[in-house]
Amino acid sequence: MKDRTILDSSIWIELERQNKKIMERINPLIQKNRICLVDVIVAEVLRGTKTKKDFQLLKEAFSNFRWLSTRWDKVAELAFQAAKRGYQPPLVDLYIAQAVLENRCVLITQDKHFSQIAKVSPLKIVLLER
């Protein structure tokens, strides 16, 4: 998916906090419909909502994006490659990375685990400062 971007949960959280620096960078991508979601990121973000109303509003907003997923055997293969190089990123991060790889997207994140995964795969990341 050429020109598609996936926002890690760390970025969605910063958007919710109305981090101006992050909003300036991300809002144009949202407006141009360049954002896709990975199913597990949706789960991570939704579980952090404070009220049922917030949960429903966010869930509805997320329904407007294209959702991506991947197969766990592919995640295991990526985990194996990372482990061979001495990296042990969390399984959820490996799942996200594999979905990004399969769909040829770019991942925007604040999570440094993805830098490790990028050392053992062609994962394209943009690491934003906290």
N, C-alpha and C positions, 0 to 999 in steps of 0.2 A: 504494500500500500504506500506508494510514493507520496512523500510529503505529509505523512500522518505522524502524529505525535501521541505518546502515552504519558500521562502525568502520574507519577508515583503518589502514594497516599500522603507523603510528606508535603508535596506541592498542594494537594487539595486542602490539607489542613492549613497551610499558609494562606491560601485563598479565603478560607473561612474566617481566618483571623484578620483578614483585609490587609495583609502585608503589601504595602504599596509597590515595593520593588518587584515582588513576584507578580502582582496583578498587572503591572505595566508590561511585563514580559509575556504573560499567559493570555490575558484577555483578547489580544488580536488573534491568537490561534483558535480560541473558542469561537470568536465572531466569524472567522473564515471556515468554520466547520472542519478543522484539521485535527481534532482530538478524538481519539478512540479510548475506550476503557478496557481494562482487563478485569474479568469477573472477580478475582480475588481482591483487587484494589477496591472495587465497589463494596465488598464485604467489610474490608478493613475500615473504610471511611464511614459506612453506615453504622457500624457498631459503636463508633465514637460519638454519635449524636446524643444530645441530652434529653430530648423529649420525643414523644411519639409523633407530634406534629413536624418537628425537624426531620425525623426519620422519613416520614411520608413525603415531605417537600423535596428532600434530597433524592429520594428514590425516584420520584417523578421526574426530576431534572435529569437524572442519569439515564432515564429511558429515552432521552433524545439523542444519545450518543450511540455509536456503533460499539458493540461489545465483542471482545476477543477472548479466546481461551486456548488451552493447549492440552497435550496428552502427558500424563504423568510419566510414562516411560521415556519420553524425550527430556523431561525435567531430570529424571534419574541419570540419564546420559550426560547432561550438562553438569550435574552435581559430581559425577564421577570424574569428568575432565578437570573440574575445579579442585577436587580433592587430590588428584595426582600432582597438582602444582602447589599443594599445601594450603589451599583456601577452603574454608568451611562457611560460606554464606548461608543465611537462613533459607530453608526450603521454600518459603513463600517468595523470597526474592529471586530464587532460581526459577520458580514458576513464572513470575512476571517477566524475567529476562528471556525465557524460552518463548513466551507469547510475543514479545517484542521482536525477537529474532525471526520467528516464523513469518511474521507479517511485515517484515522489513520496515519497521517503524523506528523512531527515535524515542528514547526514554528521557524525560526530564525528571530529575530527582535531587534530593539532598542527602541520600543514603550512600555512604562510601562503599558498602558491600558491592554495589553494582560496578565499581571500578575494578574490583577483583575479578568479577565475572567477565568484564571486558578484556581482561588480560588473557583469558583462555577461550575467547569466542569473538566473533565480529560484532558484538553488541555495540550499538551507537548510543552514547549517553551524553547528556548535558548536565553537569553537576553544578547546581546553584549553591551559593553560600547561604548559610543559615542566618 
